[in-house]
Amino acid sequence: MMRIGAEELQERRAAGLSRVLITGGTGFLGSHIAAALLKAGCRVTILARSSKRLPARDRVGRLADWFGLEPAARERLTVAEGDILDPGWVVEAMNGTPALGRVDEIVHCASDTSFSERKRPEVEAANIGGLRNVLDLAARSACSFFHHVSTAFVAGARDGLCREEWVESGPFTNVYEETKARGEIQARDICRREGIRLSVYRPSIVYGDSRTGRTLRFNALYYPVKAAVLLRDIYASDIRERGGAKAAAMGVRTDPDGRVHLPIRIEVGPQGGLNLVPIDHCVEVFMALREECLGGGIFHIANSRPKRIEDIVGYAERYFGIRGIEACGAEAFETRPRNALERLYDSHLEAYRPYMQDLRTYEIRNSAPALAKRGLACPEFNEDVFRRCMAFAVEAGWGTRLFPA
Ligand SMILES: NC(=O)c1ccc[n+]([C@@H]2O[C@H](COP(=O)([O-])OP(=O)(O)OC[C@H]3O[C@@H](n4cnc5c(N)ncnc54)[C@H](OP(=O)(O)O)[C@@H]3O)[C@@H](O)[C@H]2O)c1
């Protein structure tokens, strides 16, 4: 397959001829990247699956509404239905969607993001087998640039500086990290063999838009906050409506100022912190790197100022009228074992714990020149940003009211 060079790709982009195929375009990062590319004038094909309730096309249409896409941008958008797990879809998709034969670039965002070892077969299938099928499509089409969305957490359990280098082996914290690292190597080997340029993007934890608070996903940052709010509501209503015996048994009380006291210690230790990047910055960096770094590379999209857990706890307590939550080291639990409330809260938190102990530095050397040229810097996750994000989360019912029924 003849592939065009960087200069010709630039010309096709500038002339509005270049076509980008996006996998995972119904997901968080993929939909934002698709919207940004469409707004920038690209022709975009989204690979999407139908859900139980909605055909693929309607799912994408609903997202186009959410992003407020103009009619002209929608005209540049096509939907190809398919499942990356199905090896037959490559041929089928190319025959059934003639535009795919002329794909210049693929942005691969589809992934199984579960951390659970129980889900290993599904996670491996999507992050290794599914990726392999997408790379096959790249090899058979005219694709000259593969944009692979990975994660900063391919760094696994390493300490210290995490470099923008290939990660050939573990230790990894979970099956997600392991399969994402193996996926990168697979993409590297196939793209080298096929003469396809490759960029690997490694975001850390992505949350909502730092300016508006809007988001399509309520995991990672949101989940532990939502769990605390849920406990606040359960015990506050027990106190208000049923005499408060259950709350008292858990050590929960309402203080005179109305704030709910939840005696919860979160075990995080001295490394207690989260590396948070807002989706607006993540997408701006992706767009800048796609345009500026035509040779490809490995790029962290991370925050050089990770946020301490104590700060986030403070923001959450003030915003949601809670007190009593503390970040502690493991030794605190040796002298006083977990109470019932802590055990309950911990059961919600377990999968996220490695990402709540992350004050590591993610090198951002490769993207630095492009970021400097565009004047891009990762916004600080401060209390104002937290409040905007949580206001949106509450309004959207933590995701349940995102789309009208
Ligand atoms: N969110 C973060 O904080 C974060 C941070 C770092 C890296 N990342 C990386 O960013 C990428 C996207 O993550 P995300 O947060 O946007 O996840 P997400 O919202 O869960 O989206 C995953 C997407 O993959 C699609 N998908 C999964 N299996 C598929 C299959 N078999 N066939 C076709 N499509 C399939 C999903 O389609 P359906 O809608 O049909 O399920 C969905 O569109 C992943 O590579 C992830 O590792 C995310």
The ligand as an ORCA input file, in Angstrom:
! r2SCAN-3c Opt
* xyz 0 1
  N     -10.714      8.695     30.818
  C      -9.495      8.802     31.286
  O      -9.277      9.375     32.372
  C      -8.325      8.261     30.512
  C      -7.051      8.526     31.008
  C      -5.947      8.042     30.331
  C      -6.119      7.310     29.176
  N      -7.364      7.059     28.717
  C      -7.456      6.277     27.476
  O      -8.327      6.945     26.591
  C      -8.981      5.980     25.768
  C     -10.471      6.241     25.832
  O     -10.890      6.132     27.194
  P     -12.270      6.763     27.654
  O     -12.087      7.238     29.035
  O     -12.774      7.667     26.609
  O     -13.138      5.433     27.724
  P     -14.693      5.226     27.464
  O     -15.436      6.469     27.693
  O     -15.057      4.009     28.251
  O     -14.773      4.890     25.917
  C     -14.344      3.666     25.406
  C     -14.775      3.613     23.972
  O     -14.302      2.394     23.413
  C     -15.365      1.804     22.709
  N     -15.207      0.357     22.634
  C     -14.903     -0.486     23.648
  N     -14.902     -1.743     23.177
  C     -15.204     -1.666     21.849
  C     -15.374     -2.623     20.825
  N     -15.239     -3.920     21.093
  N     -15.681     -2.209     19.563
  C     -15.843     -0.891     19.308
  N     -15.720      0.065     20.246
  C     -15.400     -0.321     21.497
  C     -16.596      2.161     23.517
  O     -17.748      1.953     22.734
  P     -19.214      1.849     23.403
  O     -19.622      3.261     23.659
  O     -20.000      1.161     22.363
  O     -19.049      1.043     24.660
  C     -16.304      3.634     23.783
  O     -16.616      4.395     22.646
  C      -8.564      4.620     26.279
  O      -7.533      4.140     25.469
  C      -8.044      4.888     27.671
  O      -7.050      3.963     28.009
  C      -8.468      7.525     29.352
*
